[in-house]
């Protein structure tokens, strides 16, 4: 089975740092030969990560919350239209071997919480100290911290025993 790495993060409220970090993450994920999974939309971390993966000839999957093809990132190779709204977050989490949260917002927090509930490893790549503290207290055995995209990839390799 191919390794699928989910990169989750803010859409419209993504910061410039979130966008730069997620682009680099997508690129590094593709360079590892892993598949990138995102929420698939053409905004924020979802779009930046898929653009990064495509810049390195990676394979990208987008799990869309709706059935509107005009909102799909042009860098998504495989678009899965769920028409499930935020319920699609569970698909994102369960389909990924590792979740990397790049930045933080309400949707991202819900994905991290679903990952914790399902005992999936999560790498928090954010400057949001309250999120780090909260999730580390909630599930210290499955929450990892990253300070850079390269560090997130190295941590992923350790988690996957590569």
PyMOL commands that set and color helices and strands:
alter all, ss='L'
color gray80, all
select helices_A, chain A and resi 16-31+44-55+69-71+85-94+106-117+129-138+149-159
alter helices_A, ss='H'
color red, helices_A
select strands_A, chain A and resi 4-8+35-38+60-64+78-81+98-102+121-125+143-145
alter strands_A, ss='S'
color yellow, strands_A
deselect
rebuild
show_as cartoon
